[in-house]
């Protein structure tokens, strides 16, 4: 089985898992543990974090993308109480598609994406994800756990070996984002 076939199967499996991927209650609603679990329970958020890790690894000066994402996501979470955007879930699905596509195309696109544009893109996506997370987090302890877990997921994406494998995973994430958009996330 070729790598492309495996990627297609993986994308199909992720698409089939979408109905079970909503943010379920995990029994712990407040505190550090709740914050740590939160980014892991939303399929769209998990994929966006992985894509940021993949893309940041492939950018020449990608070390700034992960911190930018985390800072802007925290800012979005802190603004969630007074900033509301229409179609937020649809926008989040679009960020999964965009970040996955950027990770999939990174080796060929990286020379054409200036660092400032990459940071602005990642920051805008992160702010949207932060708005969604901020409505569900309660307190500083859960916020700290949320950022720590998000950092670890981004690091997991960045740790994936080989540019080709990172492109395949990026394509699968982009395909999942397309599926999220199609089902009206």
FENHU-V470283 format. One record per pair of residues at least 12 apart in sequence whose C-alpha atoms are under 10 Angstrom apart, sorted by the first residue. I is the first residue (numbers start at 1). J is the second residue. D is the distance in whole Angstrom. If there is no record, write none. Layout:
i: {I & I}
j: {J & J}
d: {D & D}
This chain:
i: {3 & 3 & 3 & 4 & 4 & 4 & 6 & 6 & 7 & 7 & 7 & 7 & 7 & 7 & 7 & 7 & 7 & 8 & 8 & 8 & 8 & 9 & 10 & 10 & 10 & 10 & 10 & 10 & 11 & 11 & 11 & 11 & 11 & 11 & 11 & 11 & 11 & 12 & 12 & 12 & 12 & 13 & 14 & 14 & 14 & 14 & 14 & 14 & 15 & 15 & 15 & 15 & 15 & 15 & 15 & 15 & 16 & 16 & 17 & 18 & 18 & 18 & 18 & 18 & 18 & 18 & 18 & 19 & 19 & 20 & 20 & 20 & 21 & 21 & 21 & 21 & 21 & 22 & 22 & 22 & 22 & 22 & 23 & 23 & 23 & 23 & 23 & 23 & 23 & 23 & 23 & 24 & 24 & 24 & 25 & 25 & 26 & 26 & 29 & 29 & 29 & 29 & 30 & 30 & 30 & 30 & 30 & 30 & 30 & 30 & 31 & 31 & 31 & 31 & 31 & 31 & 31 & 31 & 31 & 31 & 32 & 32 & 32 & 32 & 32 & 32 & 32 & 32 & 32 & 32 & 33 & 33 & 33 & 33 & 33 & 33 & 33 & 34 & 34 & 34 & 34 & 34 & 34 & 34 & 34 & 35 & 35 & 35 & 35 & 35 & 35 & 35 & 35 & 35 & 35 & 35 & 35 & 35 & 35 & 35 & 35 & 36 & 36 & 36 & 36 & 36 & 36 & 36 & 36 & 36 & 36 & 36 & 37 & 37 & 37 & 37 & 37 & 38 & 38 & 38 & 38 & 38 & 38 & 38 & 38 & 38 & 38 & 39 & 39 & 39 & 39 & 39 & 39 & 39 & 39 & 39 & 39 & 40 & 40 & 40 & 40 & 42 & 43 & 43 & 43 & 43 & 43 & 44 & 44 & 44 & 44 & 44 & 44 & 44 & 44 & 44 & 44 & 44 & 44 & 44 & 45 & 45 & 45 & 45 & 45 & 45 & 45 & 45 & 45 & 45 & 46 & 46 & 46 & 46 & 46 & 47 & 47 & 47 & 47 & 47 & 47 & 47 & 47 & 47 & 47 & 47 & 47 & 47 & 47 & 47 & 47 & 48 & 48 & 48 & 48 & 48 & 48 & 48 & 48 & 48 & 48 & 48 & 48 & 48 & 48 & 48 & 48 & 48 & 48 & 48 & 48 & 48 & 49 & 49 & 49 & 49 & 49 & 49 & 49 & 49 & 49 & 49 & 49 & 49 & 49 & 49 & 49 & 49 & 49 & 49 & 50 & 50 & 50 & 50 & 50 & 50 & 50 & 50 & 50 & 50 & 50 & 50 & 50 & 50 & 50 & 50 & 50 & 50 & 51 & 51 & 51 & 51 & 51 & 51 & 51 & 51 & 51 & 51 & 51 & 51 & 51 & 51 & 51 & 51 & 51 & 51 & 51 & 51 & 51 & 51 & 51 & 52 & 52 & 52 & 52 & 52 & 52 & 52 & 52 & 52 & 52 & 52 & 52 & 52 & 52 & 52 & 52 & 52 & 53 & 53 & 53 & 53 & 53 & 53 & 53 & 53 & 53 & 53 & 53 & 53 & 53 & 53 & 53 & 53 & 53 & 54 & 54 & 54 & 54 & 54 & 54 & 54 & 54 & 54 & 54 & 54 & 54 & 54 & 54 & 54 & 54 & 54 & 54 & 54 & 54 & 54 & 55 & 55 & 55 & 55 & 55 & 55 & 55 & 55 & 55 & 55 & 55 & 55 & 55 & 55 & 55 & 55 & 55 & 55 & 55 & 56 & 56 & 56 & 56 & 56 & 56 & 56 & 56 & 56 & 56 & 57 & 57 & 57 & 57 & 57 & 57 & 57 & 57 & 57 & 57 & 57 & 57 & 58 & 58 & 58 & 58 & 58 & 58 & 58 & 58 & 58 & 58 & 58 & 58 & 58 & 59 & 59 & 59 & 59 & 59 & 59 & 59 & 59 & 59 & 59 & 60 & 60 & 60 & 60 & 60 & 60 & 61 & 61 & 61 & 61 & 62 & 62 & 62 & 62 & 62 & 64 & 64 & 64 & 64 & 65 & 65 & 65 & 65 & 65 & 65 & 65 & 65 & 65 & 66 & 66 & 66 & 66 & 66 & 66 & 66 & 66 & 66 & 67 & 67 & 67 & 67 & 67 & 68 & 68 & 68 & 68 & 68 & 68 & 68 & 68 & 69 & 69 & 69 & 69 & 69 & 69 & 69 & 69 & 69 & 69 & 69 & 69 & 69 & 69 & 70 & 70 & 70 & 70 & 70 & 70 & 70 & 70 & 70 & 70 & 70 & 71 & 71 & 71 & 71 & 71 & 72 & 72 & 72 & 72 & 72 & 72 & 72 & 72 & 72 & 72 & 72 & 73 & 73 & 73 & 73 & 73 & 73 & 73 & 73 & 73 & 73 & 73 & 73 & 73 & 73 & 73 & 73 & 74 & 74 & 74 & 74 & 74 & 74 & 74 & 74 & 74 & 74 & 74 & 75 & 75 & 75 & 75 & 75 & 75 & 75 & 76 & 76 & 76 & 76 & 76 & 76 & 76 & 76 & 76 & 76 & 76 & 76 & 76 & 77 & 77 & 77 & 77 & 77 & 77 & 77 & 77 & 77 & 77 & 77 & 77 & 77 & 78 & 78 & 78 & 78 & 78 & 78 & 78 & 78 & 79 & 79 & 79 & 79 & 79 & 80 & 80 & 80 & 80 & 80 & 80 & 80 & 80 & 80 & 80 & 81 & 81 & 81 & 82 & 82 & 83 & 84 & 84 & 85 & 85 & 85 & 87 & 87 & 88 & 88 & 88 & 88 & 88 & 89 & 89 & 89 & 89 & 89 & 89 & 89 & 90 & 90 & 90 & 90 & 90 & 90 & 90 & 91 & 91 & 91 & 91 & 91 & 92 & 92 & 92 & 92 & 92 & 92 & 92 & 92 & 92 & 92 & 92 & 93 & 93 & 93 & 93 & 93 & 93 & 93 & 93 & 93 & 93 & 93 & 93 & 94 & 94 & 94 & 94 & 94 & 94 & 94 & 95 & 95 & 95 & 95 & 95 & 95 & 95 & 95 & 95 & 95 & 95 & 96 & 96 & 96 & 96 & 96 & 96 & 96 & 96 & 96 & 96 & 97 & 97 & 97 & 97 & 97 & 97 & 97 & 97 & 97 & 97 & 97 & 97 & 98 & 98 & 98 & 98 & 98 & 98 & 98 & 98 & 98 & 99 & 99 & 99 & 99 & 99 & 99 & 99 & 99 & 100 & 100 & 100 & 100 & 100 & 100 & 100 & 100 & 100 & 100 & 100 & 100 & 100 & 101 & 101 & 101 & 101 & 101 & 101 & 101 & 101 & 101 & 102 & 102 & 102 & 102 & 102 & 103 & 103 & 103 & 103 & 103 & 103 & 103 & 103 & 103 & 103 & 104 & 104 & 104 & 104 & 104 & 104 & 104 & 104 & 104 & 104 & 104 & 104 & 105 & 105 & 105 & 105 & 105 & 106 & 106 & 106 & 106 & 107 & 107 & 107 & 107 & 133 & 134 & 157 & 157}
j: {164 & 165 & 168 & 168 & 171 & 172 & 168 & 172 & 165 & 167 & 168 & 169 & 170 & 171 & 172 & 173 & 175 & 168 & 171 & 172 & 175 & 172 & 168 & 169 & 172 & 173 & 175 & 176 & 169 & 171 & 172 & 173 & 174 & 175 & 176 & 177 & 179 & 172 & 175 & 176 & 179 & 176 & 43 & 172 & 173 & 175 & 176 & 179 & 172 & 175 & 176 & 177 & 178 & 179 & 180 & 183 & 176 & 179 & 43 & 42 & 43 & 44 & 176 & 179 & 180 & 183 & 185 & 43 & 183 & 41 & 42 & 43 & 40 & 41 & 42 & 43 & 44 & 41 & 42 & 43 & 44 & 185 & 38 & 39 & 40 & 41 & 42 & 43 & 44 & 45 & 136 & 38 & 41 & 42 & 38 & 41 & 38 & 41 & 136 & 137 & 138 & 142 & 136 & 137 & 138 & 139 & 140 & 141 & 142 & 143 & 137 & 138 & 139 & 140 & 141 & 142 & 143 & 144 & 145 & 146 & 138 & 139 & 140 & 141 & 142 & 143 & 144 & 145 & 146 & 148 & 141 & 142 & 143 & 144 & 145 & 146 & 149 & 137 & 138 & 141 & 142 & 143 & 144 & 145 & 146 & 133 & 136 & 137 & 138 & 139 & 140 & 141 & 142 & 143 & 144 & 145 & 146 & 147 & 148 & 149 & 150 & 141 & 142 & 143 & 144 & 145 & 146 & 147 & 148 & 149 & 150 & 152 & 142 & 145 & 146 & 149 & 150 & 133 & 136 & 137 & 142 & 143 & 145 & 146 & 147 & 149 & 150 & 129 & 133 & 145 & 146 & 147 & 148 & 149 & 150 & 151 & 153 & 146 & 149 & 150 & 153 & 133 & 93 & 96 & 176 & 177 & 180 & 89 & 92 & 93 & 94 & 95 & 96 & 97 & 129 & 173 & 176 & 177 & 180 & 185 & 92 & 93 & 95 & 96 & 126 & 129 & 130 & 132 & 133 & 150 & 96 & 150 & 153 & 154 & 173 & 93 & 95 & 96 & 97 & 99 & 100 & 153 & 154 & 157 & 169 & 170 & 172 & 173 & 174 & 176 & 177 & 92 & 93 & 94 & 95 & 96 & 97 & 98 & 99 & 100 & 122 & 125 & 126 & 129 & 150 & 153 & 154 & 157 & 170 & 173 & 174 & 177 & 66 & 69 & 70 & 96 & 99 & 100 & 126 & 129 & 149 & 150 & 151 & 152 & 153 & 154 & 155 & 156 & 157 & 158 & 96 & 99 & 100 & 103 & 150 & 151 & 152 & 153 & 154 & 155 & 156 & 157 & 158 & 159 & 160 & 169 & 170 & 173 & 95 & 96 & 97 & 98 & 99 & 100 & 101 & 102 & 103 & 104 & 153 & 154 & 156 & 157 & 158 & 166 & 167 & 169 & 170 & 171 & 172 & 173 & 174 & 65 & 66 & 69 & 96 & 99 & 100 & 102 & 103 & 122 & 125 & 126 & 153 & 154 & 155 & 157 & 158 & 170 & 65 & 66 & 69 & 99 & 103 & 151 & 152 & 153 & 154 & 155 & 156 & 157 & 158 & 159 & 160 & 166 & 170 & 66 & 99 & 100 & 102 & 103 & 104 & 106 & 154 & 155 & 156 & 157 & 158 & 159 & 160 & 161 & 163 & 165 & 166 & 167 & 169 & 170 & 99 & 100 & 101 & 102 & 103 & 104 & 105 & 106 & 107 & 110 & 118 & 122 & 154 & 157 & 158 & 163 & 166 & 167 & 170 & 102 & 103 & 106 & 118 & 119 & 122 & 154 & 155 & 157 & 158 & 103 & 106 & 154 & 155 & 157 & 158 & 159 & 160 & 161 & 162 & 163 & 166 & 102 & 103 & 104 & 105 & 106 & 107 & 109 & 110 & 158 & 162 & 163 & 166 & 167 & 103 & 106 & 107 & 109 & 110 & 111 & 113 & 114 & 115 & 118 & 106 & 107 & 110 & 111 & 114 & 115 & 110 & 114 & 115 & 118 & 110 & 115 & 118 & 119 & 158 & 115 & 116 & 118 & 119 & 115 & 116 & 118 & 119 & 120 & 121 & 122 & 123 & 154 & 119 & 122 & 123 & 126 & 150 & 151 & 154 & 155 & 158 & 119 & 122 & 123 & 151 & 154 & 118 & 119 & 120 & 121 & 122 & 123 & 124 & 126 & 119 & 120 & 121 & 122 & 123 & 124 & 125 & 126 & 127 & 129 & 130 & 150 & 151 & 154 & 122 & 123 & 126 & 127 & 130 & 146 & 147 & 148 & 150 & 151 & 154 & 123 & 126 & 127 & 130 & 147 & 120 & 122 & 123 & 124 & 125 & 126 & 127 & 128 & 129 & 130 & 131 & 122 & 123 & 124 & 125 & 126 & 127 & 128 & 129 & 130 & 131 & 132 & 133 & 134 & 146 & 147 & 150 & 126 & 127 & 129 & 130 & 131 & 133 & 134 & 143 & 144 & 146 & 147 & 123 & 126 & 127 & 128 & 130 & 131 & 134 & 123 & 124 & 125 & 126 & 127 & 128 & 129 & 130 & 131 & 132 & 133 & 134 & 135 & 126 & 127 & 128 & 129 & 130 & 131 & 132 & 133 & 134 & 135 & 136 & 137 & 143 & 127 & 130 & 131 & 133 & 134 & 135 & 137 & 143 & 127 & 130 & 131 & 134 & 135 & 127 & 128 & 130 & 131 & 132 & 133 & 134 & 135 & 136 & 137 & 131 & 134 & 135 & 131 & 135 & 131 & 131 & 132 & 128 & 131 & 132 & 184 & 185 & 128 & 129 & 131 & 132 & 185 & 128 & 129 & 132 & 180 & 181 & 184 & 185 & 177 & 180 & 181 & 182 & 183 & 184 & 185 & 125 & 128 & 129 & 181 & 185 & 125 & 126 & 127 & 128 & 129 & 131 & 132 & 177 & 180 & 181 & 185 & 129 & 174 & 176 & 177 & 178 & 179 & 180 & 181 & 182 & 183 & 184 & 185 & 125 & 174 & 177 & 178 & 180 & 181 & 185 & 121 & 122 & 124 & 125 & 126 & 128 & 129 & 174 & 177 & 178 & 181 & 125 & 170 & 173 & 174 & 175 & 176 & 177 & 178 & 180 & 181 & 170 & 171 & 172 & 173 & 174 & 175 & 176 & 177 & 178 & 179 & 180 & 181 & 121 & 122 & 125 & 170 & 173 & 174 & 175 & 177 & 178 & 121 & 122 & 125 & 170 & 171 & 173 & 174 & 177 & 166 & 167 & 168 & 169 & 170 & 171 & 172 & 173 & 174 & 175 & 176 & 177 & 178 & 167 & 169 & 170 & 171 & 172 & 173 & 174 & 175 & 177 & 118 & 167 & 170 & 171 & 174 & 163 & 166 & 167 & 168 & 169 & 170 & 171 & 172 & 173 & 174 & 163 & 164 & 165 & 166 & 167 & 168 & 169 & 170 & 171 & 172 & 173 & 174 & 166 & 167 & 168 & 170 & 171 & 163 & 166 & 167 & 170 & 163 & 164 & 166 & 167 & 146 & 146 & 169 & 170}
d: {9 & 8 & 8 & 7 & 10 & 10 & 9 & 10 & 9 & 10 & 6 & 7 & 10 & 8 & 6 & 10 & 10 & 9 & 9 & 7 & 9 & 9 & 10 & 9 & 7 & 9 & 10 & 9 & 9 & 9 & 5 & 7 & 9 & 6 & 6 & 10 & 9 & 9 & 9 & 8 & 9 & 9 & 9 & 9 & 9 & 9 & 7 & 9 & 10 & 9 & 6 & 9 & 9 & 6 & 8 & 10 & 10 & 10 & 9 & 10 & 7 & 9 & 9 & 9 & 8 & 9 & 10 & 10 & 10 & 10 & 10 & 9 & 10 & 7 & 6 & 5 & 8 & 7 & 6 & 7 & 9 & 10 & 8 & 9 & 9 & 5 & 5 & 8 & 10 & 10 & 9 & 9 & 7 & 8 & 9 & 9 & 9 & 9 & 9 & 8 & 8 & 9 & 10 & 7 & 6 & 7 & 10 & 8 & 6 & 10 & 9 & 7 & 7 & 8 & 5 & 5 & 8 & 9 & 8 & 10 & 10 & 9 & 8 & 5 & 4 & 7 & 7 & 5 & 8 & 10 & 8 & 7 & 10 & 10 & 6 & 9 & 10 & 8 & 9 & 9 & 6 & 9 & 10 & 7 & 8 & 10 & 10 & 7 & 8 & 9 & 9 & 7 & 4 & 6 & 7 & 4 & 4 & 8 & 8 & 8 & 10 & 10 & 7 & 8 & 8 & 4 & 5 & 8 & 7 & 5 & 8 & 10 & 9 & 8 & 7 & 7 & 10 & 8 & 9 & 8 & 9 & 10 & 8 & 6 & 10 & 8 & 9 & 10 & 8 & 9 & 6 & 9 & 10 & 7 & 6 & 10 & 9 & 9 & 8 & 8 & 8 & 10 & 10 & 10 & 9 & 10 & 10 & 9 & 7 & 7 & 10 & 9 & 7 & 10 & 9 & 9 & 8 & 7 & 8 & 9 & 8 & 9 & 9 & 8 & 10 & 7 & 10 & 9 & 9 & 9 & 9 & 8 & 7 & 9 & 10 & 10 & 10 & 7 & 9 & 9 & 8 & 9 & 10 & 9 & 10 & 9 & 10 & 6 & 9 & 8 & 8 & 9 & 9 & 10 & 7 & 5 & 8 & 9 & 6 & 7 & 10 & 9 & 9 & 9 & 10 & 10 & 9 & 10 & 10 & 8 & 9 & 9 & 9 & 9 & 9 & 9 & 9 & 10 & 9 & 10 & 10 & 7 & 8 & 9 & 6 & 5 & 9 & 9 & 8 & 10 & 10 & 9 & 9 & 10 & 9 & 10 & 9 & 6 & 5 & 8 & 7 & 4 & 8 & 10 & 10 & 9 & 9 & 8 & 10 & 8 & 9 & 9 & 6 & 5 & 9 & 8 & 6 & 9 & 10 & 8 & 10 & 7 & 9 & 9 & 10 & 8 & 6 & 10 & 10 & 7 & 9 & 7 & 7 & 8 & 10 & 7 & 8 & 9 & 8 & 7 & 10 & 10 & 9 & 6 & 9 & 7 & 8 & 9 & 8 & 7 & 10 & 10 & 9 & 9 & 9 & 8 & 4 & 6 & 7 & 4 & 4 & 8 & 9 & 10 & 10 & 10 & 9 & 9 & 9 & 6 & 9 & 9 & 8 & 9 & 9 & 5 & 5 & 8 & 7 & 10 & 9 & 10 & 6 & 8 & 8 & 7 & 8 & 8 & 9 & 7 & 4 & 8 & 9 & 6 & 9 & 9 & 10 & 10 & 10 & 8 & 8 & 10 & 8 & 9 & 8 & 10 & 8 & 9 & 9 & 10 & 10 & 9 & 10 & 9 & 7 & 9 & 9 & 10 & 9 & 8 & 5 & 8 & 9 & 10 & 10 & 9 & 9 & 10 & 7 & 10 & 10 & 6 & 7 & 10 & 8 & 8 & 10 & 7 & 8 & 9 & 9 & 7 & 8 & 9 & 6 & 8 & 9 & 10 & 8 & 9 & 10 & 10 & 7 & 8 & 10 & 9 & 10 & 10 & 7 & 10 & 10 & 8 & 9 & 9 & 10 & 9 & 10 & 9 & 7 & 9 & 10 & 7 & 6 & 9 & 9 & 7 & 8 & 10 & 9 & 8 & 9 & 10 & 10 & 8 & 7 & 8 & 9 & 10 & 10 & 10 & 8 & 10 & 10 & 7 & 9 & 10 & 7 & 6 & 10 & 8 & 8 & 9 & 9 & 6 & 5 & 8 & 8 & 5 & 8 & 10 & 10 & 9 & 9 & 9 & 9 & 8 & 7 & 9 & 9 & 10 & 7 & 9 & 7 & 7 & 9 & 8 & 8 & 9 & 9 & 9 & 10 & 8 & 5 & 7 & 8 & 5 & 5 & 9 & 9 & 7 & 10 & 10 & 8 & 9 & 8 & 4 & 5 & 7 & 6 & 4 & 8 & 9 & 8 & 9 & 10 & 8 & 10 & 8 & 8 & 9 & 6 & 9 & 9 & 8 & 8 & 9 & 9 & 7 & 10 & 9 & 7 & 10 & 7 & 8 & 9 & 10 & 9 & 10 & 7 & 4 & 6 & 7 & 4 & 5 & 8 & 8 & 7 & 10 & 10 & 8 & 9 & 8 & 4 & 5 & 7 & 6 & 4 & 7 & 9 & 8 & 8 & 10 & 8 & 8 & 9 & 6 & 9 & 10 & 9 & 9 & 8 & 7 & 7 & 9 & 10 & 9 & 8 & 5 & 7 & 8 & 5 & 6 & 9 & 10 & 8 & 8 & 7 & 10 & 10 & 8 & 8 & 9 & 9 & 9 & 10 & 10 & 9 & 7 & 9 & 8 & 7 & 9 & 9 & 9 & 8 & 9 & 9 & 8 & 6 & 10 & 8 & 6 & 10 & 10 & 7 & 5 & 9 & 7 & 9 & 9 & 9 & 7 & 9 & 10 & 6 & 6 & 10 & 9 & 9 & 9 & 9 & 8 & 10 & 10 & 9 & 5 & 7 & 9 & 6 & 6 & 9 & 10 & 9 & 6 & 9 & 9 & 6 & 7 & 8 & 7 & 9 & 9 & 9 & 9 & 6 & 9 & 9 & 9 & 9 & 8 & 10 & 10 & 9 & 10 & 7 & 6 & 9 & 8 & 5 & 8 & 9 & 9 & 9 & 9 & 9 & 7 & 4 & 7 & 7 & 4 & 6 & 9 & 9 & 8 & 9 & 10 & 9 & 10 & 9 & 7 & 10 & 8 & 9 & 9 & 8 & 8 & 8 & 10 & 8 & 7 & 9 & 10 & 9 & 10 & 8 & 4 & 6 & 7 & 5 & 4 & 8 & 9 & 8 & 10 & 9 & 10 & 6 & 6 & 9 & 8 & 5 & 8 & 9 & 10 & 9 & 7 & 9 & 8 & 10 & 7 & 6 & 9 & 8 & 5 & 7 & 10 & 9 & 9 & 9 & 9 & 9 & 7 & 4 & 6 & 7 & 4 & 5 & 8 & 9 & 8 & 10 & 7 & 10 & 8 & 8 & 9 & 9 & 7 & 9 & 8 & 9 & 10 & 8 & 9 & 10 & 9 & 10}
